[in-house]
């Protein structure tokens, strides 16, 4: 066995992370944290829906898990809805000398950009425990850092870098989060989290600043915008019932401004039905979604990334890829010097788990 890993969280991302972790030959699952009392005491294999008995029972005893002295913790618990508790969890992990890889607290995808109230306690914990922390995913994450870094290796005379997530979210299994954060299914009078000034910049601005720093551009500002589109009829999706006159699509955009124009841009268009808001950017015909990077220059470069899960669904693919972005980075993070790091600090982290 290779790296010894504790899986923390068994929800939307954690479920898939656990499945891949159990089946990966390079890692040894040594512990599992579950918040739900219904899952505590159950074998990890059963929780992951696998026909295997791992001998690892889920627990909410954090100190017992850290006492196992794993090489790292994969932290996939929902963090944005409970930031104080999540930061406290992360501090405990790092202070104990355990490396931390997380898909939660996306505000820290580029640590130097994050607010001091989030960053400093974790820096101090990492310093005390001589541990390393890496936070990433698909978006924020891979589509806004690895993908453009790949494209920039073929580009010149770049005028604009645009990163887009254009995805039908109707099968995304988190109605509570998308309703509260994006505003899906909510009336026009509602004030979703993402509509509040500064929230989008906190969550996605790190990707914009990371690319600006990497190519040596001093941004004048990062502008944010958020729009909603409302349905004139009620309809049902696998994720939620969408009432009449409620939000059925959102578009948000962050623009890193320099030289009097937007130079580094990240944009989301997320719908609950493909025919909603047809005037906004859409995925290629016949596709449920796309993560796209467009470099306008001489030459121009466009790269499109399509994700497909084990069930053929784009959102399942997105969740699986979010989990695997962390799993595949375990060796590089565990071998890195202590501290809070970003994609810019790591080499490429390809999967070595080829079917033989």
Secondary structure, DSSP 8 states (H G I E B T S, - for coil): --EEEEEE--SHHHHHHHHHHHH-TTEEEEEEE--STTTTTSBHHHHTT-S---S-BEE--HHHHHTT--SEEEE-S--TTSHHHHHHHHHHHHHTT-EEEESS-GGGTTGGGS-HHHHHHHHHHHHHHT-EEEE--BTTBGGGTHHHHHHHTT--S--EEEEEEEEE-TT-S-HHHIIIII-TT-BTT---GGGSTTHHHHHHHHHHHHHHHHHT---SEEEEEEEEEE-SS-EE-SS-EE-TTBEEEEEEEEEEEETTEEEEEEEEEEESSTTTTTTS---STT-SEEEEEEEESSS-EEEEE----TTS-HHHHHHHHHHHHHHTTHHHHHTS-SEEE-GGGS----------
